[in-house]
């Protein structure tokens, strides 16, 4: 069944099996996106759960969307940004302007030096992406990880297509600078 058929079955008959199938289909990509955006897998789960609650509450709103996947990404993005804003406000209250440090050491699944080196490089790139400002990070993740077009990114973020191109260009410049300075 298509996404629209699954959603229609839930909207019309409250068919929870169809809704579960729909959620299962979209959960992993949304979790990857939210986790990349937030840098926190637990917060990502909360954000995706809030996205699915929006579907539960108003399935017809999603049915009216041009693209179910893009609508879900947009809601996940907006919820994630709200989460980041709350977190920043909370951090400022609790810690003042102090910076947090992440003391996690990378875990290596392999003893092969080449594989370890590749894992280290991937971790370095991930850290550099996470260090980008959220407005750069989100467009970069939508383009690279979710293979979205400029038009789709514009729909998800509410930006214009030229602004998406500009932000992607600036994000890549910032990422290149971060990676070359280390």
C-alpha positions as a LaTeX table, in Angstrom:
\begin{tabular}{lrrr}
\hline
Residue & $x$ (\AA) & $y$ (\AA) & $z$ (\AA) \\
\hline
Unk1 & 0.00 & 0.00 & 0.00 \\
Unk2 & 1.11 & 3.54 & $-0.66$ \\
Unk3 & 1.62 & 6.10 & 2.10 \\
Unk4 & $-1.58$ & 7.86 & 1.12 \\
Unk5 & $-3.57$ & 4.61 & 1.21 \\
Unk6 & $-2.19$ & 3.78 & 4.65 \\
Unk7 & $-3.01$ & 7.26 & 5.96 \\
Unk8 & $-6.48$ & 7.20 & 4.42 \\
Unk9 & $-7.21$ & 3.88 & 6.12 \\
Unk10 & $-6.20$ & 5.42 & 9.44 \\
Unk11 & $-8.09$ & 8.69 & 8.84 \\
Unk12 & $-11.27$ & 6.95 & 7.65 \\
Unk13 & $-11.39$ & 3.81 & 9.79 \\
Unk14 & $-8.78$ & 4.41 & 12.51 \\
Unk15 & $-6.92$ & 1.36 & 11.16 \\
Unk16 & $-3.97$ & 1.13 & 13.56 \\
Unk17 & $-2.26$ & $-1.62$ & 11.55 \\
Unk18 & $-2.00$ & 0.71 & 8.55 \\
Unk19 & $-0.77$ & 3.51 & 10.77 \\
Unk20 & 1.87 & 1.20 & 12.26 \\
Unk21 & 3.01 & 0.24 & 8.77 \\
Unk22 & 3.25 & 3.92 & 7.82 \\
Unk23 & 5.27 & 4.72 & 10.95 \\
Unk24 & 7.58 & 1.75 & 10.42 \\
Unk25 & 8.25 & 2.89 & 6.87 \\
Unk26 & 9.33 & 6.39 & 7.92 \\
Unk27 & 10.81 & 5.95 & 11.39 \\
Unk28 & 14.44 & 5.15 & 10.48 \\
Unk29 & 15.00 & 7.99 & 7.99 \\
Unk30 & 13.38 & 10.48 & 10.37 \\
Unk31 & 15.49 & 9.24 & 13.28 \\
Unk32 & 18.68 & 9.59 & 11.21 \\
Unk33 & 17.73 & 13.12 & 10.20 \\
Unk34 & 16.73 & 14.21 & 13.71 \\
Unk35 & 19.79 & 12.58 & 15.26 \\
Unk36 & 22.08 & 14.32 & 12.78 \\
Unk37 & 20.33 & 17.63 & 13.31 \\
Unk38 & 20.35 & 17.42 & 17.11 \\
Unk39 & 23.47 & 15.37 & 17.74 \\
Unk40 & 21.53 & 13.40 & 20.34 \\
Unk41 & 19.88 & 10.06 & 19.60 \\
Unk42 & 17.59 & 10.20 & 22.63 \\
Unk43 & 16.33 & 13.69 & 21.77 \\
Unk44 & 15.89 & 12.52 & 18.17 \\
Unk45 & 13.56 & 9.77 & 19.35 \\
Unk46 & 11.48 & 12.35 & 21.23 \\
Unk47 & 11.34 & 14.61 & 18.17 \\
Unk48 & 10.26 & 11.77 & 15.86 \\
Unk49 & 7.66 & 10.71 & 18.40 \\
Unk50 & 6.28 & 14.27 & 18.40 \\
Unk51 & 6.20 & 14.16 & 14.59 \\
Unk52 & 4.20 & 10.93 & 14.67 \\
Unk53 & 1.85 & 12.45 & 17.25 \\
Unk54 & 1.15 & 15.23 & 14.77 \\
Unk55 & 0.15 & 12.55 & 12.25 \\
Unk56 & $-2.06$ & 10.83 & 14.82 \\
Unk57 & $-3.82$ & 14.06 & 15.70 \\
Unk58 & $-4.36$ & 15.35 & 12.16 \\
Unk59 & $-3.83$ & 12.71 & 9.49 \\
Unk60 & $-5.79$ & 14.69 & 6.91 \\
Unk61 & $-3.25$ & 17.52 & 7.10 \\
Unk62 & $-0.58$ & 15.07 & 5.95 \\
Unk63 & $-2.91$ & 13.68 & 3.28 \\
Unk64 & $-3.24$ & 17.21 & 1.87 \\
Unk65 & 0.55 & 17.59 & 1.56 \\
Unk66 & 2.21 & 17.23 & $-1.83$ \\
Unk67 & 4.82 & 14.83 & $-0.44$ \\
Unk68 & 4.34 & 12.79 & 2.74 \\
Unk69 & 8.08 & 12.33 & 3.19 \\
Unk70 & 8.84 & 16.04 & 2.83 \\
Unk71 & 6.00 & 16.95 & 5.21 \\
Unk72 & 7.37 & 14.52 & 7.80 \\
Unk73 & 10.89 & 15.94 & 7.38 \\
Unk74 & 9.55 & 19.47 & 7.75 \\
Unk75 & 7.66 & 18.66 & 10.95 \\
Unk76 & 10.70 & 16.78 & 12.29 \\
Unk77 & 12.93 & 19.74 & 11.41 \\
Unk78 & 10.64 & 22.28 & 13.05 \\
Unk79 & 10.24 & 20.16 & 16.17 \\
Unk80 & 14.00 & 19.61 & 16.28 \\
Unk81 & 14.69 & 23.33 & 16.01 \\
Unk82 & 12.20 & 23.98 & 18.82 \\
Unk83 & 14.04 & 21.39 & 20.88 \\
Unk84 & 17.40 & 23.06 & 20.15 \\
Unk85 & 16.02 & 26.46 & 21.15 \\
Unk86 & 14.67 & 25.09 & 24.44 \\
Unk87 & 17.97 & 23.37 & 25.09 \\
Unk88 & 19.94 & 26.54 & 24.44 \\
Unk89 & 17.70 & 28.56 & 26.76 \\
Unk90 & 18.00 & 25.90 & 29.45 \\
Unk91 & 21.77 & 25.67 & 29.06 \\
Unk92 & 22.14 & 29.44 & 29.33 \\
Unk93 & 20.06 & 29.47 & 32.49 \\
Unk94 & 21.86 & 26.59 & 34.15 \\
Unk95 & 25.43 & 27.10 & 32.95 \\
Unk96 & 25.53 & 30.74 & 32.00 \\
Unk97 & 27.72 & 31.03 & 28.96 \\
Unk98 & 29.97 & 28.06 & 29.81 \\
Unk99 & 30.70 & 25.62 & 27.00 \\
Unk100 & 30.09 & 21.89 & 27.34 \\
Unk101 & 32.73 & 19.44 & 26.26 \\
Unk102 & 32.08 & 15.98 & 24.93 \\
Unk103 & 34.39 & 13.48 & 26.60 \\
Unk104 & 33.34 & 10.49 & 24.54 \\
Unk105 & 36.12 & 8.54 & 22.95 \\
Unk106 & 35.40 & 6.97 & 19.57 \\
Unk107 & 34.60 & 3.29 & 19.64 \\
Unk108 & 36.24 & 1.15 & 16.99 \\
Unk109 & 34.52 & $-2.00$ & 15.82 \\
Unk110 & 37.57 & $-3.18$ & 13.96 \\
Unk111 & 41.27 & $-3.61$ & 14.78 \\
Unk112 & 42.23 & $-3.12$ & 11.12 \\
Unk113 & 44.29 & 0.12 & 11.02 \\
Unk114 & 42.75 & 1.18 & 7.69 \\
Unk115 & 39.21 & 0.63 & 8.98 \\
Unk116 & 40.05 & 2.51 & 12.18 \\
Unk117 & 41.43 & 5.38 & 10.13 \\
Unk118 & 38.28 & 5.50 & 7.98 \\
Unk119 & 36.11 & 5.44 & 11.12 \\
Unk120 & 38.20 & 8.22 & 12.66 \\
Unk121 & 37.82 & 10.33 & 9.53 \\
Unk122 & 34.06 & 9.77 & 9.43 \\
Unk123 & 33.82 & 10.72 & 13.10 \\
Unk124 & 35.87 & 13.86 & 12.40 \\
Unk125 & 33.53 & 14.85 & 9.56 \\
Unk126 & 30.46 & 14.15 & 11.74 \\
Unk127 & 31.89 & 16.33 & 14.53 \\
Unk128 & 32.61 & 19.10 & 12.02 \\
Unk129 & 29.06 & 18.89 & 10.68 \\
Unk130 & 27.66 & 18.96 & 14.23 \\
Unk131 & 29.76 & 22.08 & 14.93 \\
Unk132 & 28.11 & 23.97 & 12.06 \\
Unk133 & 25.36 & 26.43 & 12.91 \\
Unk134 & 21.96 & 24.66 & 12.81 \\
Unk135 & 20.75 & 26.57 & 9.73 \\
Unk136 & 23.76 & 25.30 & 7.75 \\
Unk137 & 23.69 & 21.83 & 9.26 \\
Unk138 & 20.04 & 21.19 & 8.36 \\
Unk139 & 20.36 & 22.05 & 4.65 \\
Unk140 & 23.59 & 20.07 & 4.39 \\
Unk141 & 22.01 & 17.00 & 5.99 \\
Unk142 & 18.89 & 17.23 & 3.85 \\
Unk143 & 21.02 & 17.41 & 0.70 \\
Unk144 & 23.67 & 14.82 & 1.56 \\
Unk145 & 21.94 & 12.28 & 3.78 \\
Unk146 & 18.43 & 12.52 & 2.38 \\
Unk147 & 19.33 & 13.34 & $-1.23$ \\
Unk148 & 16.77 & 16.15 & $-1.39$ \\
Unk149 & 16.68 & 18.59 & $-4.27$ \\
Unk150 & 16.97 & 22.34 & $-3.68$ \\
Unk151 & 13.21 & 22.62 & $-4.29$ \\
Unk152 & 12.44 & 19.91 & $-1.73$ \\
Unk153 & 14.77 & 21.51 & 0.82 \\
Unk154 & 13.02 & 24.83 & 0.21 \\
Unk155 & 9.64 & 23.19 & 0.88 \\
Unk156 & 10.89 & 21.53 & 4.07 \\
Unk157 & 12.68 & 24.57 & 5.50 \\
Unk158 & 10.47 & 27.37 & 4.21 \\
Unk159 & 13.42 & 28.99 & 2.41 \\
Unk160 & 13.54 & 30.10 & $-1.20$ \\
Unk161 & 15.42 & 27.90 & $-3.66$ \\
Unk162 & 18.19 & 30.53 & $-4.15$ \\
Unk163 & 18.52 & 30.82 & $-0.38$ \\
Unk164 & 18.90 & 27.04 & $-0.12$ \\
Unk165 & 21.71 & 27.20 & $-2.69$ \\
Unk166 & 23.40 & 30.01 & $-0.79$ \\
Unk167 & 23.15 & 28.20 & 2.55 \\
Unk168 & 24.49 & 24.99 & 1.05 \\
Unk169 & 27.40 & 26.90 & $-0.48$ \\
Unk170 & 28.15 & 28.64 & 2.83 \\
Unk171 & 27.76 & 25.36 & 4.76 \\
Unk172 & 30.26 & 23.63 & 2.49 \\
Unk173 & 32.72 & 26.52 & 2.85 \\
Unk174 & 32.38 & 26.41 & 6.64 \\
Unk175 & 32.74 & 22.62 & 6.69 \\
Unk176 & 35.81 & 22.75 & 4.45 \\
Unk177 & 37.35 & 25.38 & 6.70 \\
Unk178 & 36.66 & 23.31 & 9.84 \\
Unk179 & 38.08 & 20.16 & 8.29 \\
Unk180 & 41.20 & 21.84 & 6.91 \\
Unk181 & 42.03 & 23.60 & 10.19 \\
Unk182 & 42.26 & 20.35 & 12.16 \\
\hline
\end{tabular}
